[in-house]
Each structure stands twice: as C-alpha cells, then as structure tokens.
Amino acid sequence: MQTVYVRFLALVIFAAAQIFLNSPAGAASLQYYKLTAPLEVGGEGGWDYVTLDPAGRLLYVTRSTHTMVVDVSTGKPVADIPGMLWAHGVALVPEAGRGFISDGKDGSVIVFDLKTGATLGKVTAAPDADSIIYDPASRRVLVLCGDAHRMIAIAPDVNLKSAKADATVDLGGSPEYAVADGQGKVFVNIADRDEVAVVDSHVMKVIARWPVGLGERPTGLSMDRATRRLFIGCRNRELVIMNADDGKVLADFPIGTGVDATAFNDGFVLASCADGTLTFIREVTPNKFEAAKTLRTEPGARTMAVEPRSGTVYLPTSDLTPAPPTAGNPRPRQMPVPGTFRILVVTRSTAAENPR
C-alpha cells in the first residue's frame, strides 16, 4: 500500500511540474539569455531607435542623416535610405508597402518603398519629430514631436503630392515614446510631466493622464497586451509597471542609467540602458513581478528591438569618445567613433540547454 501511495504521489508531483513548466511563468523561469557575437555593421552616423520587420529578418537602423537596412542573418546592409537631417525612428506598414522615418531636425516624415528602399516623398509633421509607431486600430502612422508637444497622425496611403497629415493631437507636454493596444488606445510617455497620456485614436483626443508614481522623465514604453500592463522606463533609474485600464501603478524596479527602450516578450520585461545594462523582470502573474537578472551589454546600447518568436534582442552601439562641448550643449557627452558601429545580439535558450 505504501508503494502504491508513493507512486501516486510521484505522478501527482510530475503532473504538477509539467503544468507549471508549460505555463508562461514556468516557461519564463527556464529562459537563459546571453550576449553572443555582434553584427559588425560599420558606417557613419549616430543612432536612435531600431525596428525589426515582421519576418524578423531586416533591422531598420536610423543613422543620423540616413537609415540603414541590415540583414540580421549576415550583419550586412541591404539598403541605405538617404536624405534625412536627423533620423530618429522607423514605422513599417507592410500592407501599404511603405515605411516611414521621422526626421527631427526637419520636422517631417520620410516615406519609402519597403521593397526597394526608394524614397517616395515627405510629409510635414512638427518640430522635433522623434519616435514613430503604427496604430492598427486607427490605421494611422503616429509620430511624436517633442518640442511641438504634438502627435501627428498620417494615413499609410497618404497622397504624397499633397502630403498632408490626417490629424494633430495636442499632448500638453513633451512626448517620448508611445505604444498602441490595437483596440483604439495609444499610451504616450510625457517626459516633462512625469505622466502617461492616453489617446483615443478613433477620435484623436487625449482622454486621460496618469502619473508614473516614483518614475521621473519616462522614456521607454512597451506593453503586455494580453494582461494590459504598461512597462515604463524612467530616467531616474526606475521601471514602473502600470495597469493600462485605470493607470494604477502596480510595481517599480531599479534599472540602469539612461534607459531609452523597454520591451515585453514571452513573460519578461526588458529595459535597455546607456550604461551598458539590460535588465530582465519576470511577469509571474499580471499583478506579480520579480527581478530576474541584469545582463552586461556595452555602453551606449540604450535602444533595442526584440524578435518575438526567438526572443533575440538587437541593441545598437559603437565605440564612444568624448565630444567637445558646444554653445548649445555645454554638458559632457560622447560621440560615436566612425566605422565602429555594431549591433549587439542577445540570444535566448533554456536553462536545461545551458546547465550552470
């Protein structure tokens, strides 16, 4: 009888373990991330946001006055889109066959052909056109203009002869980044007000403003759309987790200095920081999070793109050298060393495949 009981207990434990390991929390607990060989891209210019195409093959990298399209399987540029004064971000709309690049210095958006990389035209936005996303609910490209305190909405099939935006939203502060829930809500980090502005993208109007708790100067922003959680990277080294339905702050975690992007993938929140750290926070349940690990990357690797299927993380950086102060920017800063630009690659496997 005791033998039967022991066998039964073992089966119960085994079944429970299988349920856990096949759950999001269980799968996430087995993930293992490591820095692998970088993609040595080279070329001139700084960098800002990076965008991965839906197939996970092409990485669009803004390089100040041009935008490089890099094949991540080889690290080689397959196209180089010229004609920007200061490129910031790229939004892709495959169904329209077009891509969109924000040009902060020109206050405009460059429209290009996704197949050829050829420039098709330009749409006037507003001063300091910075981050840019596509909102599937409104079917609009949304460009956030920091100095103008505006969000500009552009139709993907915009007539480039008239080249007019569809709508302008006054955000009441300086926007940094945005994320769309796909259902008609767009959440925008307002850096100078330490808040998230909620925009109804069907009517293009701000409908709520939510403080970010302990966070200051929110920059990076991402979302778990299934659980409706926002992940807000702030410049005071805090990552704030917020309920996207009511703005309630659920948790906050310490991160590195100079965060510029956050991401969510397969049970993990990621925060990439200019001090050369990539922080991972595990989503145990929609209301419970825990620090998982901090991976050392390289200084300057402050933005990223994540391939959702493999979990591979791409982070641009280069060698850095002190830049001389200028009248417009007297603070100490660093500038990229020409020819040293590279894409750091962080890959994911499981702890079972990588015994420690």
Salt bridges, closest charged atoms under 4 A:
ASP48 OD2 - HIS88 ND1 2.67
ASP48 OD1 - ARG302 NH2 3.99
ASP71 OD2 - ARG57 NH1 3.49
ASP80 OD1 - HIS66 ND1 2.75
ASP106 OD2 - LYS122 NZ 3.05
ASP130 OD1 - HIS88 ND1 3.31
ASP166 OD2 - ARG140 NE 2.57
ASP170 OD1 - ARG150 NH1 3.39
ASP181 OD2 - ARG228 NH1 3.20
GLU195 OE2 - ARG193 NE 3.34
GLU195 OE2 - ARG209 NH1 2.81
ASP245 OD1 - ARG228 NE 2.59
ASP260 OD1 - ARG235 NH2 2.99
ASP260 OD2 - ARG302 NE 3.16
ASP266 OD2 - ARG348 NH1 3.25
GLU290 OE2 - ARG282 NH1 2.71
GLU298 OE1 - ARG342 NH2 2.72
GLU307 OE2 - ARG309 NH2 2.74
ASP319 OD1 - ARG342 NH2 2.90
